[in-house]
Amino acid sequence: MSKSNKLQNIKAVQQMIDGTHSFQTKKSVGFSDVKEQTRKAERHNPGDVWEETDASGMVWVIEQRDGFRVKKTKNTDVIQELRNELNTFANCPKETCTCFKPSTADTKMKKIHGMCLDCTIDMEHELKKSGEYEAYEQNKIRENALAWLASAERDVVMLKEAYTTASQFITSSEGEKETWKAKMTPEEFEETVQKQFDAFKEKFLKRLNREQNEEVS
């Protein structure tokens, strides 16, 4: 080792003993320092409330409690209102209805009567007591029959589109298309399916009206 190198080493050792070496005086910032700085920046006091947006764009409201945080969506009230609306049975008497957790039967009755099962039973019981139940029952039968007929008419419209519209299919990797001829022309459909359905609809409505008139008389 050369004399100059020895002198440099002796100088470095002396600086380390004195605590003045460059690596001792240079300030470094490690991971623990960054983590502590971040922790200080995120520190909140109990009662603090703030908002944060996640990667999906959802806005969260965060409240600092004593030792923990409560996190909830900003639109919690809107969601709760929607849930309440879905669980609300518009025709149920609010002063007596106790349907807080609707069952499958309650949901079914809601579609028909706008009320839960228990309220439907109570309503029908009152109609029987007043002698109005038979008229009510016939009206419901008519409503159900007309709803079924409307559904059948929609099915006929779908059949017409399916049977009278030509279809195209890709038949090769080069994108070549093949057109399949429709099973019927619109005129043929009108003369067969539509004509038969119209005749059925006319008889159906006549019978329904006749039965209703017989009940009234």
Protein Blocks (a to p, Z undefined) as FASTA:
>chain_A
ZZklmmmmmmmmmmmmnopafklmpccddfklmmmmmmmmmpccehiacddddfkopacd
ddddehiacdddfklmmmmmmmmmmmpcfklcfkloccfbccfklmmmmmmnopafklmm
mmmmmmmmnopmmmmmmmmmmmmmmmmmmmmmmmmmmmmmmmmpccdddfbfnopacddd
dfbdfklmmmmmmmmmmmmmmmmmmmmmmmmmmmmZZ
